[in-house]
């Protein structure tokens, strides 16, 4: 159950981070509500996940996978530049998370 809660925390954080970019590319301030809800839900779900998952892994996964997914959204949705160093960084991050879990 903790892994599912952590997954929800990661997706909520990615949503909140994506809304940050939306506020930068539009004059509409409605995405600010998405930022508040996304980060609020992310921290709440992360706190629930910490009941069953060690802090070191939970936080590394939350921030790392969140960063990787946010980068992918940046590339796919916001047409940001995809650089080889970024791809290598995301791969190294995922390898590190796998090593933490072994």
N, C-alpha and C positions, 0 to 999 in steps of 0.2 A: 504493500500500500504506500510505503514511503517513496518508492521510486515513481509511482504515478503522481503523487503529490508534488514531488520535485519536478516532474515533467510539466505539470500545470504551472508551477512557479516559473520555469524557464520560458514557457510560451507566453505567460503574462508579461514577463520582463521584456521579451522580444517585441510584443505588441506595444508596450509603453515606449520603448526605444524607437520603434518605427514611427510612432505618433510625434516624437520629438522632431524627426525629419519632416514630417508632414507640416508641422507648424512653421518650418523654415521656408517651405515652398508655396505656401498659401497665405492669404490674408484672413482666412477663416480661423477663429479662435476656438472652435468646437473641439479640435484635436487635443486641446489642453485637458479636457475632461477624460479623454482616452489615456493621456499620460498619467493622470492621478489614479484612475481606476486600474490601469495596467500595473503600475508600480505598487499600488496598495495591495492588490491581489497577489502580486509576486512575493512581496515580503510576508504576507499572511501565510501563503502556501509554503514558502520556504521554512517558516517557523514550525509549521506542522510537520514537514518532512524531517526536520531536525530531531523529532521525537524518536525516530527509528533509524536514521542514517547519521553516521559520524560527520561532525562539522567540517572536517578537512575535505572529505569527498563531496559533500553536499554543496559547499560553497564553490569549490573548484568546478564542479559540474554546472552549477547555476551560472556562474560568471563565464566560464569557458564555452559551454555549448550555446549560451545566450549570445556571446560575442560572435561565434561562428554563424549562427542562424541570422543574426542581425546583419552580418557582412553579406550573406547570401541574398537577403532581402535588398540590401543596398545595391548589389550587382543586378539583380533581376528586376526589381520594381523601380528603383531610382536611377538606374543606368550609370552607376558609379564605376570607375575604372577597376578592372580585375587585374592585379599585378601578380607575377609569379611568387614574390616574397609573401604576399598575403595568403596564397594557397598553401605554401609550405608552412607558414605559421599556424594555419588552421589544422593542417595534418599533424603537426607536432603537438598541438594542444590536445587533439583527440587521442594520440598515442599516450600522452601523459595521463589522461583520465583513465585509459584502459590499464596502464601500469599501476595506478593508484588502487584500482579495484581488484587486482590479482592478489 
